[in-house]
């Protein structure tokens, strides 16, 4: 019994000395609970909207102020005509536009009826439905309050219109997100394991004494996975088009070029992980925790970033899949060109060079 007790105590000491075991046992569960608790929410907070007010009367301003004064919406821009609506959606500055018809207050007071049009960006159909529901509820509450004092009941008719996804197909949201997740996991995961396997088997030392420079070794390891991952990207796009009816409104060549850039970025991340990890198991764990969960939770793939706490929003801004999903949605659904996605493209290029340079530096330090 004493021997068994000593053995158990020894195992506890061994676990507490191993930081990686402690992270797996305590760090990952805490991080997952906090992430899921804060990210998975149906609450709307400060969703950016625009207002196109043809009437510009007291009632239309009062309704706008009531909407903006709630914690759910914030006024990002006031539009002058309906030609500005598509442009502001393509820029991604707002998720919804509220349109008041001409003579809104006059019609409401004299005929008892007036019309409001709600136009939503339905590239994320779940969010679009939620925003329309929240906005409709606020307007209905305003109508009820107004009818308490009115002699003749008044009615505000609301007409909703979904831009880019009128049928509210959820596949329009999932194809770009799944594409980002698969390319990130395949590219980074396979690269990190491949190089770590070389280190474990001892063949990396043979490569180091060869005439090849570290940068050449890294590029040589990456090139096959660039081609294979690019083939996967093309396959995903074709499946989305021919199986799920996903449109490609923009330039197909631009979409492939952006996919190639994201693949190279993901591969550079895999190389960086391989320079840090000493074993395949460690590389697998780091790839899954550092890439899979953030891609699903913090990229805007499933849950809107605007609804997250401020700290998580900051973390989301350093997640490469976030920018790739924005690019894919803009090209495939909105039909935008490079002029609308150049900022996200520059961010991906900067991240790619940063991870490649950091990988080469750590490769030299760890292996030479």
N, C-alpha and C positions, 0 to 999 in steps of 0.2 A: 504493500500500500504506500509506504514512504517513497519507494522508487517511482511509483505512478504519480504521486504528488509532486515529486521533484521534476518529473518529465513534463507535467502540465505547466508548472511554474516556468520551466525553461522555454516552453513554447510561447508563453505570454511574453517573456523577455525578448524572444526572437521577433515576435510580431511588433512589439513596441519599438524595437530598434530599426525596423524596416519602415521607412516613411511611406513608401509606395503602398504597403499593406494598410497603413492607417488611413491614407487618402481613399483607398477603395472602400474600407469599412465605414468611415465616418464622413469623409469629405464629399464623396459622390452622392450619398443619400440626402445630405443636407442641401447640396446644390440643386438636386433634382426637385426636392420638395419646395424650395424657395422659387425656383424657376417656374414649375408648374403652377404653384399657388398664385404667383403674380401675373404670369403670361396668359394662362387659360382663363379668360374672362369674357363675358358678353357685354360688359359695360362700355359705353361710349364716353370718351373724354376729349373735349376740345377738338372735335373733327372740323377740319377747315372747309368752309363753304363760301360760295360767292352769291351775290344777289343782283338780279337784273330787274330793276323797278321802273317799269314804264309809266306808272301812275304818280309816284313820288308824292303821295298824300299822307295825311296824318295816320290813317289806319294801317297802311302798308309799312310805314316807319315804326309804328307801335308793334306790329307783328314781328318785324325784323329785330327790334330791340328785345322783345320777349324771348326770341329764339337765341340771340347772342348772349343775353344775360344768364341763360341756363348754363350749367357746367358741361353740357353736351356738345355745343357748337361754338366755333369762333369765326368771325367774319374775316376772311382773307383778302377779299377784293370785291369792289363794286363795279359791275359791268355796265357798258353803255348801250350795247346792242347784241342781238343773238349771234352775230358772226364771231363774237369773242368767246363763245361757250366752248366750241371744240378746241380752240387754241389753248385755253386754260386747262382743259382736261389733258391734252397732249403733253403739256409741261408738267403735269402731275402735281400742280399746286393746290388743287381742291378735289374733294371727293363728290361734291354735290353743288348744284346751282338751283336757286329758288327764283322763279320768274313770276312777277306780278303783272297782270294784264293792264291795259290802258283803262283809266276811269274806274279803278278798283273800288275806291270808297263811294263814288257816285252810284255805281251799279249796286253795291251792297246796301246802301241806304234807300235807294229808290225801287229796286226790284227785289231786294231781299236775297240776292244771289251774286256771287263774284267767284272768279276762277283764279287758282294758283297752280302753276306747273312746277313739279319737282323733277329735276333731271339729275340722275346719279351715274357715276362712273362704275359700270358693272363688270369691270375686269376682275374684281373680287365680288362675286354675286352675293355671298353671305353678308359681307359688310354693307353692300348697297341696300339690301333688304332691311338690314338693321337700322341704317341711317334714315331711310324713308319712313320706317315705323316710328322712330323717335320724333322726327320732324312732324309727321302727321298728328301724333299725339299732342304735341305742343300747340299746333294750330287748332285742333279740336277743343283743347282746354280753353284757348282764347275765345273761341266761338261760344262755348258754354257760358263763360263769364260775361260776354257781351250780351247774350240773350236773356240773362237775368234782369237786365235793365231795359231791354228793348220791348216796345209795345207789340211789334210784329217780329216773329222769329226770323233770324237771318241765317243764311247758309253759305259756307265757303267750300266750293268744290275743289278737290285736289286731284290733279292728274299727274301720275308718275310716268317717267320715261327712262329706260335704261340704255345708256350709251355703250356701244361696243359689244354688248352681250344681251340683246333684247329678250332672249329666251332664258336667261339666267342659268346657263349651263355651268355646273360646277367644274366640269372638265377644263374649262377655260382658265380656271384658277390653278388646278392641280398639275396640268402638264408642265408649265414653266417651273413650278416648285419641285416636282419630281425630277425633272431634268437637271436642275441645280443640285439636288441631293444625290442623285445617282452619279453624276460626273464628279462631284466633290469626293464622294466615298470611294468610287472605283479608282480614280486617279491618285488621290492622296494615300488611300489605304494600301493599294497594291505596290506603289513605289516605296513607301516606308517599310513594308515587310520585305520586299526584295533586297534592298540595300542592307537591312538589318540581318537578313539571312546570310549574306556574304560575310558580315562581321562575325556572326556566330560560328560559321564553318571555317573561318580562318582564310578564306580565299581573298578577302579584301587586302590582306598584307601583300599577296602576290601582285595585285593590281598597283599597289603603292610603289613597289620597287620597279615597275615598268616605266618606260619613258613617258607615259601619259601624265599630264598635269591633273590636279584635282578637278578643275573645271571641265576637262575633257571626259574624265570618268563619270562625273555627274550627268553631263549632257548625253553621253553614250547610254547611260542607264535610262534616261528620260525619253529619248526619241521613240523607241518602240511603243511605249505607253501613250505618247502623244497620238500616234497613228491609230492605235486600238481604241483609245477613248474618243477620238474624233469620229471613228466609225460608229461607236455607241451613240454619240450625239446625233449623227445623221439618222440612225435607226429610230431614236426616240422621236425626232421631229416628224419623220415619215409615218410612224405609228399614230402620232397625234393628228396628222392631216388626214390619212386615209381610213383610219379605224374610228377615231373619235370626232372627225369633222372639224378639227382645230384650224382656223383660218391663218394664213400668213399674208397679212395686208401690206406689210412692208417689203423691203429688199431681202430676198432669200440669201444672197451672197453676204450681205452685212450680218445677217443672223448667224451664218456659219462662221464668219470671221470672229464675231463676239464669242461664240461657243469655243472656238480654238483658243482665244485669249484666256477664257475662264479655265479651260483644261490645263494650259501651261501654268496658270496660277495655282491650281489644285495640286499639280505635280510638284511644284516648288515647295508647297506646304508639306507634301509627303516626304520630300528630301530633307527638309528641316527636321521633321519628326524623327527620321532615321538617324540623323546626326546626334540627336539627344538620347534616343532609346538604345539600350544595350542588348535587348533581346526582342524576338518577334512578339512575344506576349505583351511586353511593355509597349511596343509600337502599335499593336492592335488596340490596346486599352486607350492609349493616347488618341489614336485616330477616331475611335468611337465616341469618346467623351468630348474631345476638343472640336470634332467636326460634325458628327451626326446630330447631337442634341442642339447645338447652336443653329445648324442649318434648318432644323424643323421648327424650333421655337423662336429664334431671334432674327429670322430673315424676312419676316412678313409673309412667309409661305402659307401658313395656316392662320396665324393670329396677327391682327393689325398692330404695327409698331406704335402707332399713335395712342393706343389704349394702354400701353405698358408704363410702369413707373419710370421716372426720368433716368435713373441709373441704368436700367435695362435698355432704354432707348439709346443711351451713349454706347453701351456694349453692342447694340444692333448696328450702329454706324461703322463698326470695325469688322463686321462680318461680310466677307466677299460675296456669299450667295445673295445677300440683300440686293446688291447692285446688279448682279446678273439677272435676277428675277425681274427687276424693274426694266432692264434692257429688253429681255425676251417679251414681256407683256407689251412694251411700247412698239416693238417691231411687229410682232405677230397679230396683236389685237387692235392697236391704234394706228398702225401703218406709218409710224413716224420714221424719219431718216436719222442720219448720224447727228444732225444739228440738235436733236432733242435728247440724245443719249451720250453726248461727248463728255459730260462731267462724270457720269458713272464709268465710262470707258477709261478715262484718265485715272480714276481711282483704282480700277483693276490693274492698269499698267503699272502704276506706282507700287501697289502691293506685290505684284509679280517680281519686279526688280528688287524690292526690299527683301522678300523671302529668298530669292536666288542668291543675292549678295551675302545675306546672313548665313545661308546654308554653306556656301563656299568657305566663308570665314571659319565657321564651326567645324567644317570637314577638315580643314587644315590643322586646327587646334587639337582635335580629338584623335586624328588618325595618323598624322605625319610624325 
